[in-house]
Amino acid sequence: MHELSLTQNLMEIAAEHARRASATAIRSITLEVGALSGALPEALEFAFDVCRTGTLAAQATLIIRRVAGRGRCAACAADAEVTQLTAVCPACGALAFELVAGRELRLLELEID
C-alpha cells in the first residue's frame, strides 16, 4: 500500500509548515485527490489514522476533495469525464485526448492552532 508512504510524507510536510508558523496543533488537513492519481482516498484515510498518532496532527481531521478525471480532445475540442489514464475521445474517436484533471494529489490547506 503506497498510500502509507504518501501519508507519511504528507505528515512531514504538514508538520514542517506547522512548525514554521509556531503552531501547537494541526486541526485539519485538506487534500485534493484525483481519480486518476493512483491513490485511493479510503487507503489514505486509513493511513492517516495510523500516521497522526503522536504528532501535531494527533487530533486532526483529514478532508479529502475528490477530483474527477477530465479530458479534452485536441482534434475536436470536446470535453469529457474519463476513468482511465489513456482515453479515446468519446465525441470523435481521436487518440488526441489529453487529460486536464484527475491526476492531482496535493496538500491544499492546513488548519492550525
LINSULDA-V154979 format. One record per residue. N is the residue number from 0. RES is the residue in three letters. SS is DSSP state (hx for helix, st for strand, lp for the rest). OMEGA is omega in whole degrees, -180 to 180 (* if undefined). Layout:
n	res	ss	omega
N	RES	SS	OMEGA
N	RES	SS	OMEGA
This chain:
n	res	ss	omega
0	MET	lp	-180
1	HIS	hx	178
2	GLU	hx	178
3	LEU	hx	179
4	SER	hx	175
5	LEU	hx	-179
6	THR	hx	176
7	GLN	hx	177
8	ASN	hx	177
9	LEU	hx	-179
10	MET	hx	177
11	GLU	hx	179
12	ILE	hx	-179
13	ALA	hx	-180
14	ALA	hx	179
15	GLU	hx	178
16	HIS	hx	179
17	ALA	hx	179
18	ARG	hx	178
19	ARG	hx	-180
20	ALA	lp	-178
21	SER	lp	180
22	ALA	lp	176
23	THR	lp	180
24	ALA	lp	172
25	ILE	st	-178
26	ARG	st	179
27	SER	st	176
28	ILE	st	179
29	THR	st	179
30	LEU	st	170
31	GLU	st	-176
32	VAL	st	179
33	GLY	st	180
34	ALA	lp	-178
35	LEU	lp	-177
36	SER	lp	-176
37	GLY	lp	179
38	ALA	lp	179
39	LEU	lp	-179
40	PRO	hx	-180
41	GLU	hx	179
42	ALA	hx	176
43	LEU	hx	178
44	GLU	hx	179
45	PHE	hx	-179
46	ALA	hx	179
47	PHE	hx	179
48	ASP	hx	179
49	VAL	hx	-172
50	CYS	hx	-176
51	ARG	lp	-178
52	THR	lp	177
53	GLY	lp	-180
54	THR	lp	174
55	LEU	lp	-179
56	ALA	lp	-176
57	ALA	lp	-180
58	GLN	lp	-174
59	ALA	lp	174
60	THR	st	175
61	LEU	st	178
62	ILE	st	-179
63	ILE	st	174
64	ARG	st	-178
65	ARG	st	-180
66	VAL	st	179
67	ALA	lp	174
68	GLY	st	179
69	ARG	st	178
70	GLY	st	179
71	ARG	st	-179
72	CYS	st	178
73	ALA	lp	-178
74	ALA	lp	-175
75	CYS	lp	178
76	ALA	lp	178
77	ALA	lp	173
78	ASP	st	179
79	ALA	st	174
80	GLU	st	179
81	VAL	st	-179
82	THR	lp	178
83	GLN	lp	-175
84	LEU	lp	177
85	THR	lp	-176
86	ALA	lp	174
87	VAL	lp	-180
88	CYS	lp	179
89	PRO	lp	-178
90	ALA	lp	-174
91	CYS	lp	179
92	GLY	lp	-179
93	ALA	lp	176
94	LEU	lp	-177
95	ALA	lp	-177
96	PHE	st	-176
97	GLU	st	177
98	LEU	st	179
99	VAL	st	178
100	ALA	st	176
101	GLY	lp	178
102	ARG	lp	-175
103	GLU	lp	168
104	LEU	st	-174
105	ARG	st	173
106	LEU	st	-178
107	LEU	st	-170
108	GLU	st	171
109	LEU	st	170
110	GLU	st	-174
111	ILE	st	172
112	ASP	lp	*
